[in-house]
Amino acid sequence: MRKQDISEFIALTQCTKEIARKYLSRNNGALDYALNDYYDSETGSFVIKQKVYPSELIAVFENYRDRESDKILADGLITYIGDLGYQLEDITTLCLTDLLQCSSLEEGITRDQFLSNWLDHECKNLRHMKAMMDRMKDKLQDDAAYFNSIYISTFELTLEENQKQLDVDTAVSYWQLFFPDTKQYAIKVDKTRMDSWYRFVNTNTSKISKDVWQMFLMFITKFPDNESLRQNYNELDAWPLLIDEYYEYLEDIGQV
């Protein structure tokens, strides 16, 4: 009977060490069988059984988790992303947090989020996870709906505790991830549009609301360049005030 199996059994069932030893012993040390035996005996087979996670997957989480909180926090996440072959400032890391259903970077990734979501995607080691990251990266370039969903979820993900709006510097840094000068994703935007938007928000506001964050994506999808904006923009449409003011700014500097 391995100490690692005892620890995993306790982590999954929240039982005592004595109970873990009992079920592992009567199942010849086989963790999966011991867990099934436990759930049948202790809770009744009519109860939906918890997922049984591969030891290989648990080992990945253990490698990056913070020992005190039992979560993957900022330092562990940076190392984990690096071991997957990516950098923290790569937009694909936002796909990763979305896949793991991480709602806040400050709160980190829980054991259940990590294990359950990777198991659902049939990934149990870094090689599998790297392949999934590569697929998500490709999807950002080809699937506009997927790109939109990652963009929308990023607002809540990056909010600091007790904040309802993003600091403009934070918002701009993430817009630069989604709409870089050197690469095009599924939603393509003229560089002039983004440059003028950055200049405008940096001098006219300190905060970006959720409404502005979401509607800006709709705005640039509908008007990806100044020509389409000049021909089709209607100030009576229900755009946020900041976007109406941006249009007026473009008029004042002669771009529309």
Backbone hydrogen bonds, N-H to C=O, Kabsch-Sander energy under -0.5 kcal/mol:
donor,donor_aa,acceptor,acceptor_aa,energy
6,I,2,R,-1.7
7,S,3,K,-2.5
8,E,4,Q,-2.3
9,F,5,D,-2.5
10,I,6,I,-2.4
11,A,7,S,-2.4
12,L,8,E,-2.1
13,T,9,F,-2.0
14,Q,10,I,-2.8
20,A,16,T,-2.1
21,R,17,K,-2.6
22,K,18,E,-2.1
23,Y,19,I,-2.2
24,L,20,A,-2.3
25,S,21,R,-2.6
26,R,22,K,-2.0
27,N,23,Y,-0.5
27,N,24,L,-0.6
28,N,25,S,-1.4
29,G,24,L,-3.8
30,A,27,N,-2.1
31,L,29,G,-0.8
34,A,30,A,-2.5
35,L,31,L,-2.5
36,N,32,D,-2.2
37,D,33,Y,-2.5
38,Y,34,A,-2.3
39,Y,35,L,-2.6
40,D,36,N,-2.2
41,S,37,D,-2.4
42,E,38,Y,-3.4
43,T,38,Y,-0.6
43,T,39,Y,-1.1
44,G,39,Y,-0.9
47,V,44,G,-1.6
53,Y,51,K,-0.6
57,L,54,P,-0.5
58,I,54,P,-2.1
59,A,55,S,-2.2
60,V,56,E,-1.2
61,F,57,L,-1.8
62,E,58,I,-2.7
63,N,59,A,-1.5
64,Y,60,V,-0.7
64,Y,61,F,-1.3
65,R,61,F,-1.6
66,D,71,K,-3.9
70,D,66,D,-2.3
71,K,66,D,-0.6
72,I,109,I,-2.7
73,L,71,K,-0.9
77,L,73,L,-2.9
78,I,74,A,-2.4
79,T,75,D,-1.9
80,Y,76,G,-2.7
81,I,77,L,-2.9
82,G,78,I,-2.1
83,D,79,T,-2.3
84,L,80,Y,-1.1
85,G,82,G,-1.5
86,Y,81,I,-2.4
90,D,87,Q,-2.1
93,T,90,D,-2.0
94,L,91,I,-1.5
95,C,91,I,-0.8
96,L,92,T,-1.6
97,T,93,T,-2.0
98,D,94,L,-1.7
99,L,95,C,-2.6
100,L,96,L,-2.2
101,Q,98,D,-1.3
102,C,97,T,-2.8
103,S,101,Q,-0.6
105,L,157,L,-2.0
108,G,104,S,-1.2
109,I,72,I,-2.0
110,T,108,G,-0.5
111,R,70,D,-0.7
114,F,110,T,-2.3
115,L,111,R,-2.7
116,S,112,D,-2.5
117,N,113,Q,-1.6
118,W,114,F,-1.7
119,L,115,L,-2.2
120,D,116,S,-2.1
121,H,117,N,-1.1
122,E,119,L,-1.8
123,C,118,W,-2.7
129,M,125,N,-2.3
130,K,126,L,-2.8
131,A,127,R,-1.9
132,M,128,H,-2.0
133,M,129,M,-2.5
134,D,130,K,-2.2
135,R,131,A,-1.8
136,M,132,M,-2.4
137,K,133,M,-2.3
138,D,134,D,-2.0
139,K,135,R,-2.1
140,L,136,M,-1.8
141,Q,137,K,-0.7
141,Q,138,D,-0.8
142,D,138,D,-1.1
143,D,139,K,-2.8
144,A,142,D,-0.7
147,F,143,D,-2.4
148,N,144,A,-2.6
149,S,145,A,-2.1
150,I,146,Y,-2.2
151,Y,147,F,-2.5
152,I,148,N,-2.8
153,S,149,S,-2.0
154,T,150,I,-1.2
154,T,151,Y,-0.6
155,F,151,Y,-0.6
155,F,152,I,-0.9
156,E,152,I,-0.5
157,L,153,S,-1.6
158,T,154,T,-1.9
159,L,155,F,-0.7
159,L,156,E,-0.7
163,Q,160,E,-2.0
166,L,208,I,-2.6
168,V,206,S,-2.1
171,A,167,D,-2.4
172,V,168,V,-2.7
173,S,169,D,-2.0
174,Y,170,T,-1.8
175,W,171,A,-2.5
176,Q,172,V,-2.3
177,L,173,S,-0.8
178,F,174,Y,-2.1
179,F,175,W,-2.7
185,Y,187,I,-0.6
186,A,140,L,-2.4
188,K,186,A,-0.7
190,D,224,P,-2.0
193,R,190,D,-0.6
194,M,190,D,-1.5
195,D,191,K,-2.6
196,S,192,T,-2.2
197,W,193,R,-1.9
198,Y,194,M,-2.6
199,R,195,D,-2.1
200,F,196,S,-2.1
201,V,197,W,-2.8
202,N,198,Y,-2.2
203,T,199,R,-0.9
203,T,200,F,-0.7
204,N,200,F,-1.2
205,T,201,V,-1.6
208,I,166,L,-2.6
213,W,209,S,-2.5
214,Q,210,K,-2.5
215,M,211,D,-2.8
216,F,212,V,-2.2
217,L,213,W,-0.9
218,M,214,Q,-1.2
219,F,215,M,-2.6
220,I,216,F,-2.7
221,T,217,L,-1.7
222,K,218,M,-2.2
223,F,219,F,-2.7
229,L,225,D,-1.7
230,R,226,N,-2.9
231,Q,227,E,-1.8
232,N,228,S,-1.8
233,Y,229,L,-2.1
237,D,234,N,-1.9
239,W,237,D,-2.1
243,I,240,P,-0.7
244,D,240,P,-1.9
245,E,241,L,-2.6
246,Y,242,L,-1.6
247,Y,243,I,-2.0
248,E,244,D,-2.0
249,Y,245,E,-2.1
250,L,246,Y,-2.3
251,E,247,Y,-2.0
252,D,248,E,-2.5
253,I,249,Y,-1.7
254,G,251,E,-1.3
255,Q,250,L,-2.6
256,V,250,L,-0.9
